[in-house]
Amino acid sequence: MKDKKILMIVSNLKKWWWAEDYSRVLAKSLKDLWYDIDLLTFYNFESEYDIWNIKRLSFWDIYSDNLLVKFYRFIIRYPKKIKKILDESNYNIIISNAEDVNLVTLNTKKYYSIDEKLINVVHNYLWNHPVYKHTLHHHKHSDQIITVSKYLWEIFTQKLPNTKIKSIYNPFDIDYINNQKLEQIDDDEKYLFENNTNLITVWRLSEQKNYFFLIDSLGDVLKKRENLQWLILGNWPLEKEIKNYIKQKWLQDKIKLLWVKSNPFKYIYNSDIFVFWSKNEWFWRVLAESLICWTKTISVNCPSWPSEILDNSIYSPDLVNWYQICKYWVLVEQGNKKAFKESVEYLLDNDIIFDVDEQIHKFSKEKIAQEWDYLLSN
């Protein structure tokens, strides 16, 4: 057993929330390296991730979007409860995950002057959120900031130049994904993959994910190619609006909304091209997961990290402008519908394969655990 005891904190363990999955996989990886680690959550949900044999603590609150409730919890109640837990235990290190929890732990450090080393994992930078923008300076109370992408590292080193900041990617359980992707498609959905070429997208139906832009970009390609269709695995909050827009474009026979799946990997693996278009992302897990599934991938070059994972070195410079065949699949200029359409057609018409094993290894839980082990040991 390592000589350091760790309290990892994440707001909840709800399935398909990425900071939550990050926390449990990292906790398990560190436990496998003989760290004594407990996991603390604020809220409980009906459908939650398994955390194996990790000890869980929780406040067991019901999640609330009410700003007054959040203010009371984040500024007063939760810091006080965390201080009580620390007083009753012998933790050496706190690992705090995502912006809501970071706000709580930074307040705990500020108001209670706790001795435990505080490591804040930053998954996002909420430019336009007044609370987080106002409290950015609170990060000076952190002993170490970990960003999940190099782009986030650049932002925080500019904003907080005298702070300890390091970039460590999200960990992925690659063996688990490889097993999941080989599961059979359910009988009632096999028809989707028979004699069809499938584009696929997996993320929530939100304004940030720019679905209307994607529909506009892909509409002509879908109509022109008889057996081409687009599968979307996602839910709320714009499901109704997106369904109506698909009907307006007469694409209801070409675009299939399949809702959220317990195992999205088998759908990604059995599809031909994964398409990713978002206004901004800091470390979008599903893009890495598409590489792990060895599915051809097209991503917008949005802030920040798609270019990091696809390795933006031009593979074939004689292609049309505004999209590039990178070391690992295709990167498209943000806001360019024509380039996105042409990049899809290029991958449909050209049988190119990239060896992504080297890139996938960078995100393995074993590799990320080694980086964390080095950090925690020094």
Secondary structure by P-SEA (a helix, b strand, c coil): cccbbbbbbccccccccaaaaaaaaaaaaaaaaccbbbbbbcccccbbbbbcccccccccccccccaaaaaaaacccaaaaaaaaaaaccccbbbbccaaaaaaaaaaaaacccccbbbbbbcccccccaaaaaaccccccccbbbbccaaaaaaaaaaccccbbbbbccccaaaaaaaaaacccccccccccccbbbbbbbcccccccaaaaaaaacaaaaaacccbbbbbbccccaaaaaaaaaaaaccccccccccccccaaaaaaaccbbbbbbccccccaaaaaaaaaccbbbbcccccccccccccccccccccccccccccbbbbccccaaaaaaaaaaaaaccccccaaaaaaaacaaaaaaaaaaaaac
